[in-house]
Amino acid sequence: MFTLFFDFGNERIIIIVKGKDVKFGSTAYGSRLAGIEGLKLNYEGAIKEHPDLRFDPDWKQKTIKRFNKNIKSMKNEGEIVDYVIKELKDIGYRPLYKEKQGFRPERIK
């Protein structure tokens, strides 16, 4: 199990990766955790990642399905963590710490 911490604006984002299950939380919502289905997805970000969904009215559901399929295709938690860090860095989230199974957090570079 990994716990990741990011800053985005004045919010602290918490992501927990446990096996192939990825949960997201934010201090703006009292740190309640939700799967990607519970997040507000940015249309422009989704279209940048999946240009074929530009005029699709079901873009959000298809983006979620593709994210889940991508996560399930990864071999282990470490690969999922690296993917999440890279994706969030690319859209402006500032990575802070990575904590593995409750051990001391280490700064993400």
C-alpha positions in Angstrom: 0.0 0.0 0.0 1.2 3.4 -1.0 0.0 6.9 0.1 0.9 9.9 -2.0 0.6 13.5 -1.1 0.3 16.4 -3.6 -0.4 20.1 -3.5 -2.8 21.7 -5.9 -3.4 25.4 -5.3 -4.4 25.6 -1.6 -5.5 22.0 -1.4 -3.7 18.9 -0.2 -4.5 15.9 -2.3 -4.1 12.4 -0.9 -4.0 9.3 -3.1 -4.0 5.7 -1.7 -2.9 2.8 -3.9 -3.7 -0.6 -2.4 -3.2 -3.3 -5.0 -5.1 -2.2 -8.1 -7.5 0.0 -6.1 -6.7 3.7 -6.4 -8.6 6.2 -4.1 -8.4 10.0 -4.2 -9.1 12.5 -1.4 -8.7 16.2 -0.9 -8.6 18.5 2.1 -11.3 20.5 0.4 -13.7 17.6 1.0 -12.6 16.7 4.5 -10.1 14.1 3.1 -12.9 11.7 2.2 -11.7 9.1 -0.2 -13.4 8.2 -3.5 -12.5 6.2 -6.6 -12.0 8.1 -9.9 -15.7 7.8 -10.4 -16.3 10.3 -7.6 -13.9 13.0 -9.0 -14.8 16.0 -11.0 -12.9 15.4 -14.2 -11.7 18.2 -16.3 -13.0 18.0 -19.9 -10.0 19.7 -21.4 -7.6 17.3 -19.6 -9.6 14.3 -20.6 -9.7 15.4 -24.3 -5.9 16.1 -24.2 -5.4 12.5 -23.0 -8.1 11.0 -25.3 -8.7 13.2 -28.3 -11.1 10.7 -29.9 -13.6 11.6 -27.2 -13.9 15.3 -28.1 -17.4 15.1 -29.4 -18.6 12.1 -27.4 -21.4 12.9 -24.9 -20.2 10.0 -22.7 -16.6 11.3 -22.5 -16.5 11.1 -18.7 -17.7 7.5 -18.4 -15.3 6.4 -21.2 -12.4 8.3 -19.6 -13.1 6.5 -16.3 -13.3 3.1 -18.0 -10.0 3.7 -19.8 -8.3 4.8 -16.6 -9.5 1.7 -14.7 -8.4 -0.6 -17.7 -5.0 1.1 -17.7 -4.6 0.6 -13.9 -5.6 -3.1 -14.1 -3.1 -3.7 -16.9 -0.2 -2.6 -14.7 1.9 -5.3 -12.9 2.2 -3.9 -9.4 1.6 -1.0 -7.0 5.0 0.6 -7.8 4.1 0.9 -11.5 0.7 2.4 -10.6 2.3 4.9 -8.3 4.8 6.0 -10.9 2.0 6.4 -13.5 -0.2 8.5 -11.1 2.8 10.7 -10.1 3.7 11.3 -13.8 0.1 12.0 -14.8 -0.6 14.5 -12.0 2.7 16.3 -12.4 1.9 16.8 -16.1 -1.3 18.6 -15.2 0.1 20.9 -12.5 -0.1 19.0 -9.3 3.0 19.4 -7.1 4.2 16.1 -5.7 5.2 16.1 -2.0 5.6 12.7 -0.4 5.3 9.0 -1.0 4.7 6.7 1.9 5.0 2.9 1.6 2.9 0.8 4.0 3.0 3.4 6.8 6.7 3.8 6.9 8.4 7.1 7.0 7.4 9.3 4.0 10.0 10.1 1.4 10.0 13.2 -0.7 8.9 12.7 -4.4 11.5 14.1 -6.8 
